[in-house]
Every structure is written in C-alpha cells, then in structure tokens.
Amino acid sequence: MYRALAATVLFIAGAAVSAAELTPDALLEEAAATVTDIDTEGLRELIETDPRHVVIDVRTQTEVALTGGMIRSHRTLNMPRGWLEFHIERELLDPDTPIVVYCGQNLRSLPAAMTLQQMGFTNVYNYPDGFFEWRDAGLPLWVPDKAPESFLYSMPQEVSEGVWSAIGATQPHTYENSGHNNNLSFVITDDGVVVVNAGDNYLLAKSLHDEIRKVTDQPVRYVVLENGQGHAMLGMNYWQDQGVPVIAHVDAAREIEENGPALLARLQQRSRDKAFRTRLGTPDRVFTDRLDLEMGDETIEVLYLGPAHSPGDIVVWMPERKVVISGDVAFHERMLPVFEDTDTAGWIETWDRFMDLGAEIIIPGHGGPVEGYETVTRYTRDYLVYMREEVQKILDAGGGLNDAYEIDQSAYAHLDTFHELARRNAALIFQQMEFEELGF
C-alpha cells in the first residue's frame, strides 16, 4: 500500500542511494530534477481556470495559524509533510488530478511533490515561491481565524448606515473559528438594537455583544434566529441571560425542540472548552408568516417567504434602508447545501417573493454582503433550477442515482464547500424528485 514510503527513504528518482548519500541537499537536488515548478502567475491561472485542481499546504497546522493562513483556491488541503502519504489516500483523487504542493521556503514541498509522483500521481507541481510570496503579494488566502483576539472569526463591519455584520468563515465549523461560520448581524435604531442570529455558543454570543457595545450605547432589544440550525441558535441562552427575548419562526422552534439536544452534544464534543456555559434554550416568541418590530420611527419586518434551505428560514427586511438580511435563503460565496428536508422546488418559488422585496443590499447567511440580486440569484435560484433540470433529464431517460452523481457542476467548483456538497446535493435532489414523481 505504501511502497512510496520505502521509495522515498531508499531511492531518489529511481536510483538506489546509500545512507551517506541521502543528504538534505541531495534530496532537494534530485527532487528538483524530477518535479515541475509552477510560478505565482501560473498558479493563479490554474486556480481560475481548472476546477479539478488541488492545492496542498505541507506545513503544520501551527504554522498555518501563526503565519496567516493558506493559499485560497477551490480546494486547499493542509497535509503536513510527515502525514502526506497517509492523508492523500483519503481524498480519493484521480491519478491525473492537477496537484500543486507548497510550503514556506521551498524545502518540504519539493520532496513532498516527488513523493506524490512516486505514489502514482501524474500531474504534480511544486510552487517554489511558497506561502509568504503569495501572502505578501496580497493574493487570496484561506484564514483559520481572522480575529484571534476574539471568539468571532472576523470583527463586525458596517455594511450600511447602522447595519453591521460579523462575516463568518465559509468553511465548516472548526475549533479555530469557534463555530462562527455564519454571519452574525445587528441593526442599530433609535430605539435599540436588533441582532440576527444568536451565535453557535455562549462565548461567541458574548463576544458579539462586546463588539456591539463598542459601536452603540443602545441596548439589544431582540434577537432573531434565521433558522433552527446550531450556529444560529445555540448561543441564545447568553442573550436570554441578559434579558433579551429571542424570536424564531414556528418551524425553526420545532427544529430546536426536536434536534437541539443532539446539536448541543455535537457542539460540546467538537468545541470542548469553547462550549463553556452553553445551554439549550427555547425561543421566547414564535411567528408564522410575518412579525413587525417597531423600533422607534422604523419598522423592521421579520418575514417567512416560503420554503428555502431549512425549516423556518426567514429574512429580516428593512424597507426604509433597502437592506435585507437574507439568512440562508440566499447563497453566493459557498455552495448551498441541500438537506433531506430542503424543498428545492419550493425554494425556487420563494425566490420570486424574495426578489419582490426590491433590496439594494443583501447580507446572506454566509459570505460577504452584495449589492442587488444578480450574484445571489446565480448561485442560489439558478443553481437549483439547473440541478432540477438535469435531474429531470435523468429521470425522463430512466437513469438512476449514479447518473445524478455525474451531473456537471463545474460552473460552481470555485465555491467554498463545493467538494463537500456537490455530489451530496445531486443525490438528495435526485431522491426528492423521484418522490415528487410518485406524488409524495
């Protein structure tokens, strides 16, 4: 299974060497003779044009955290040099996958790339400029934590006058991002603050509240949950301890009641000490279609527009400001996930009502704010329409689930979490549409 391990130790470029000859300089020299380099411009072009590629950072996780992250690409993996041979097989990569290996100073990446070649990968490149050259050129990075002094992944930014959002990581929950992998937003009015999303845990909610206090003396009057998922609601007991009522759609409240204990248990397992003081709460107020929050001279509308990503997805609409906090109704920087209870046909219909709001600024559930509907439509509604059309073709032809896995989703390969979600989305949409044809 791991013949390459022995090859790395006993052979260089296929030639036997003695222990005396196996020096660091000799290893690098022979690796340089067998591995093709790629420069910064070449790597940029590969990332932009070839969705099949994989970029591998062979530095340690500590180095990644202390030096500012990793090169951002469609698919960047951290496989420390000593574990590369073991971890690479988990990815189930095709032998001809374009792979770019880098480190910090072009010392570990060369022998790592040679090892991959010895393991049978045929399209391997070494990036000799390394992480620091890429970082110092101001090129895109994947950062494990943008605000290490806080439990927040990133500090709140003012999106529009009085509307702020702490943009979460678009990657899954990690210990480093403290569960801040969705957007935590707040609206400052003359009659107090409305917070959208309670946060993933007590300490994260407290960190958000600390930042709110830095920009306004107004008290937090309400916390609105965009849905019943863990990163939206598990921090609610912090706000309730401060005397702030929590609002949710009736379907989100039902999800919290049914799934909350399991979500809390997973939080405690993955976050360990960062789950401190987090308890499962229950929303103080629920609604069905619409709830108006009268905030002085302004009305903030909390709206359920119809089925979307998960039960109880709502939007927070500020008609006077032309700003909507869309939550998981809209996606653009990361691939939208389809769950077993996601109504993809209903979500497309909901989209028309969402666009009827006429928002000029949209703060999605994940990723930065955008102006207008064009971008979020492309990566939400248009993606759902495309996938349903492709699945319908398969059903009409009498095809099966394996055909759904082969749907060409390369136009979306640049989105974060694409590789985790694309095939899963295809399978779930296929299964749902099979049931639709049976009348369920």
Secondary structure, DSSP 8 states (H G I E B T S, - for coil): --HHHHHHHHEETTEE--TTT--HHHHHHHHHHHSEE--HHHHHHHHHH-TT-EEEE-S-HHHHHHHT-EE--SSEEE--GGGHHHHGGGG---TT--EEEE-SSSSSHHHHHHHHHHTT-SSEEE-TTHHHHHHHTT--EE-S-S-TTSSSSS--EEEETTEEEE---SS---TTTTT--S-EEEEEETTEEEEE---SSHHHHHHHHHHHHHH--S-EEEEE-SSSSHHHHTTHHHHHHTT--EEEEHHHHHHHHHHHHHHHHHHHHHHGGGGTT------SEEESSEEEEEETTEEEEEE--S--SSTT--EEEETTTTEEEEETT--SSB-----TT--HHHHHHHHHHHHHT--SEEEESSS--EESSHHHHHHTHHHHHHHHHHHHHHHHTT--HHHHHT---GGGTTSBTHHHHHHHHHHHHHHHHHHHHTT-
